[in-house]
Amino acid sequence: MNAEPLNLGIHGAAGRMGQVLIRLIAEDPALRLAAAFDRPDHPRIGADAGSLAGVAPLGVALEGGGTLERGKLDVLIDFSQPRPALELARACRDRGIPLVVGTTGFEAAQRQALEECGETIPLLVSPNMSRAVNLLMKLVETAARSLAQAADIEVVERHHRRKKDAPSGTALRLAEVAAQAAGRKRFVFGRQGLIGERSDDEIGIHALRGGDAPGDHTVVFSLLGETLELTHRATTREAFARGALEAAKFLARRPPGLYSMEEVCG
């Protein structure tokens, strides 16, 4: 007998990532869209979430809030903004609903409050859910540890013109991984003016914005006489969405705790 589909809720369902998630859910017999949420003032509130995402109607209306029900939802996936994402995490905590968070741009206090919800529910927070990006992080860690103080390390990211936070959460995480592995302590965000020579303990982080690029990330290791570049380029948002759905399937079987994409990817 086939298992019942996993009932998923999408927060940020009318956004670019939300619509990709809904399209992929509609194609997967192991998944069912059970709820679709977005901000209360969104002009398409009440529209069928499937039609909004460009697939056949799914019988699920886009809601501007709504009530979260543990029996109705097995897992929630969030791609929204920091404040509503944190509010959602607290609501999921109170109702025992596992949560996958792909939102970026959290301030330190917000991130801490978000992660504390993992004491009560299964929670996964990741700036990037692509399998290849998470492999890139492991490769960056290996390269940074091997090259250590021999290389100047810079992170460059490029995203579409509508992205609200900079640098990207993925770029920050790549810089953190490299810094920890190489023993660096200082991040420099862009450079301007007469700033003097580059210091040995810094990692530069640079953000490019333009067009419709879903997300490109390059970590540059510059040595004397040679350069190593590790790059990931996304051509569509499907890589991130598929990773989020894998994370949702993973969380549905887990006890409360704070999980990572490394655990999802094995």
N, C-alpha and C positions, 0 to 999 in steps of 0.2 A: 504494500500500500504506500502510495506517495505521501510524503510529509506535507503538512499544511504550509502554505507560503508564509514567509516572514512578513509581518505587517509593519511597514515603514512609514514614518512621518518625515516630511521635508520642511525645514524652517528656512525661509529665503527661497520659496518655491517659484516665485515669479522672476527671480534673477537668472543670470546666464548659467551659473552652475546648477541651480535648482531645476531649470528646464532640461538640461542634459541628464541629470539624475532621473527625472521623471521618464524621459524617453528610454533610458536603459532599464528602468524598473518594468516598463511596459513590455520589454522584450524578454524578460527573465521569468520563467514560470515559478521559480523558487521565491519570488518577491511579489508583494502586493502593496500598492500605494494606498495607505489607510487615511492619511491626512496631509494637507498641504497648507502651510502657513506663510504669511508675509505681513508687512507692516499694515496697520489698520487703514491707512489712507491710500493704499495702492488702488489705482483706478480699475483694476480688473478683479477686485474682490467679488466673489460670487460666481466667477467664470469657472467652467470645468477645467481642472488642472491638466488633464490630458490634452484637451483642445488648445490650451494656452501653450503647451510644450510642442505642439505640432504633431500629435499622435491622435488616435481615436479617443473619443470621450471615455473617461475612466470612472465616471460617477462620483468623483470627489471634487467638491467645490473649494476654490481658494478662499481660505479664511483669514481674517485680520485679527488673529489672536486665537480664540476658541479655548476649549477646555481639554487638557491632556488627560487621557484615560489609560491606565496601565493595561487594562484588558483589551483595549482597542489597538494599542501601539506596543510592538515588541522592541523597537529601537527608533530613535529620532536622529536625523542627520541635520546639522546646522551649517549653512553657508550664508552668513548675514553680516552684521556689524558687531563690534565688541560689546556695547551695552545691552542690546537685545539678546545677544548670545549668552551673556552672563545671567540675565533674567531667566532665559530658557533653562539654563543649567540648574538653577535653583528650583525651578518648577519641576524639572525631571527628578532632581534629588528628593523632593517632597513626595513624589508619586512613584518612585522606584523604577523609572524608565531609563534604560541604557542610552547613552548619548555619544555621538561622534561629532566633533567640532573641527571644521575646516576653516573657520573664520580666523583672520590674522589682524594684527594691529593692536593687540591688547597692551595696556600699560601694565607695569609690574604688579601693582596691587590687584588689578583685575585678573591677571593671570593666576596669581596666588589664590584668589577667591574661587576662581574657576576650578583649579586643580583640587581644592579642598572638597569639592563635590564628589571626587573620586573615592572619598572615604565611605560614601553611602551607596553609590551606584557604579556600574561599569562605565568608565569614561575614557575616551581616547581623544586627545587633542594633538593635532599635527598641522604644521603650516603647509605641508605638501603630502598628498596621499598616493602619488605616483610610485609604483614599484621601482622604476628606473632612477627616480630622484633619491629614493632611500638607499639604493645601491651606490649612487654618486656620493652620498654622505659617508658611506663606509670607505670608498676609494679616496676621498679627501682626507679622512682620518689617517689612512695608511700612508698617503703621500706626505702629509704634514709631519707625521711622526718620523718618517724616514729622512726627510730633508731638513726638518727642525730649523736650526738657525742659519742654514745655508741658503735659504730661499726667502725672497720678499713675496708675501702672499697678498693677493688682491681678489676681491669678489665683485663680479659685475653681473647685474641682472637687468633684463628688459621685459617690460609688460605693456599692455594696451593702455591707451591714453585715459581710460576711465577708472583705472585702479586708484583707490583712495589713499592707501598707505604706502610709504616708502621709507627705507628699502623694504622689499618683500620679506615676509616671515621666513621664506625658504632661504633667502640670502643671509639673513641674520643667523639662522640655524647653521648654515654652512660655515659662516665665520666663527661661530661658537665652537663647532667641531674642530675646525682647523686650529683655533687658538688653544684649545685644551690639549690637543695632540702635540702642538709645536711649542707650548709654553709661552704663548704671547698673552699680553694683558690689555692692550689698548686697541680700540676700534677708531678709525678715522673715516668720517662720512663725507666723501668728496674732498676736494682741495681747491683753495682759491687764494690768490695773492702770494706775497713773498713769505712762504712758510718754512723755508730752510730745508735742509736735507731730510730725507726719510729716515725715521728712527728704526732700530732693529726690532723693537718689540711691538710694532703696530701691524694691524691688518686693515687695508683699505676696503671700503664698501661703496659701490657706485650704483645708482639707479637711473635707468633710461626709461622714458615714457613716450609712447607714440603708436599710432596705428591700432591694429587689433591683435598683437602678439599675445597668445595665452600665457607665455612665460618661458624665458630663456635664462639660464644660469651658467656662469663660467667662473671657475676658480683658477687663478693664474699663479703659478709658482715660478718666479723669475730668479734664475741663478746667473752666475758669471759665465757668459758664453752659451747659455741654453735656457730654454723656457719649456715648462710643462703646463698644458692647459687641459682641464677636465670640464667638459661641457655637457649640459642636458638642454635639449630644445623640445618644447611641446608644440605640436602642430594643431592639436585640438584640445578641448577641455575633457575629452573622454577619458584620458589617462588618469586624471585626478578623480573624476566621478567613479570610474571603475574601482579605484583604490578605496574610495569612501564606502562603496557598497560591499567590498570585501571586508572592510573594517566593521560594518554593521553586522554582517553575518558572523564575524568573529566575536563581537561583544555579546551577541544574543545568547551565547553559551557560557559566558564567563561570570564569576562572582564579582562583587564590588571591588574596585581598584582602579588605579590610573595606568592605562595601557599605552603602547607605542606602536607605530607602523612597523618597526623592526620585528615586533612579536607577531603582527599580522602576516608579514612577509616570510617569517620563519628564518 
